[in-house]
Amino acid sequence: MERTIVRKSLTLLPVLLALLGGVRPGWCAEQQLDAYNTYLSPPFLNPDGSGIAADLVARLNAHLEGAYRLRLRHVPRQRLMLAGMRNPAGFDGVGLLLTPAFVNDDTRPRFLWSEPVFHDYNVLVFAATAVPQLESVDDLRGLRFGAIIGYRYLNLERLLADGGLRRQDTGAERLNLRKVALGRVDFTQMNRLLYSAIESESEFAGKLAAIPEPGAPPFARRLFVGPHRKELLARLNAALAALPCDQAWRASATRHHIALAPCAR
C-alpha cells in the first residue's frame, strides 16, 4: 500500500510542478509590472532597444528578483500623463527617470517618489553661429523657443507665461534641433545626456552649440509608483541603494558620463 501511495505521489509531482509553473520558494511568484520610459531618443533609448532605460530596468530586476519583475515600456510623456497617470490609485506600474515637476506632481504630490537614481541638468541649444551671452534666462526674452508637447520648462515658465518667449511645440527633441539648425527657432532646451548623444550625428555636427541653462540647478532623476504601492517603493529604494556597487550599472554610468555615489561596501 505504501509503495502504491509513493508511486502515485511521484506520478502527480510533475503535474503539480507544471501547475505551480515557476513559483519560487515561499510560494510567492514575482509580480510583473510595467516600467515606463518617456525618453524616446538616445542615450535613453537607442534604435536597437538598448540604452540607459534598458540598463536601469535590467539592474533593478536583478535586485528585485523574487518579488517584482519590471517590463520596460517606451511611451511619449504626454500619453503617460493623460492615460497612465490620470488615476493615481489605479497606477500599478513604475515611472522611470523623471522628477515630480516634469509631470506636474511637485505642488500636491499624487504619487510616491523614490530616492534619486542620479542627478542631471539641462542645456540650452543654439545654432553654432548664434550663441548669446546669457547672465540669466531674462536675456532670452523675445526669442523663439522650440519646445516639446506636454513638457514643462520650470526655469522658463515665467517668460512663457508673460509672452517673453514665443513657444513652438513639436513632438521630439530631434525635430527641435533641426529647427534650431535651420533658423526656424532661436533655441531649444534638453537634458545634457540627450544633447551629447545627438550633437555629433552627421546631420547636426558643427551646426549646434549648448550652454548650461542659467539659474537652473541640477535635478534628481527618480522612479515613481502609485500612492498605494508603499511596499514596492521600499523595494525600489533598496534596489537603488545597491546600484552604486553594481558593476554593470557602474559600467553603464561610465559610458554615459553619469556621476554615481561611491560604493559604500
Secondary structure, DSSP 8 states (H G I E B T S, - for coil): -HHHHHHHHHHHHHHHHHHHTT--TTT---EEEEEEE---STTTS-TTS-SHHHHHHHHHHHHHTTTEEEEEEE--HHHIIIIITT-GGG--SEEEEE-GGGGT-SSS--SEE-S-SEEE-EEEEEETT-----SSGGGGTT-EEEEETT---GGGHHHHHTTSSEEEEES-HHHHHHHHHHTSSSEEEEEHHHHHHHTTSTTTTTTEEEEE-TT---EEEEEEE-TT-HHHHHHHHHHHHHGGG-HHHHHHHHHTT--------
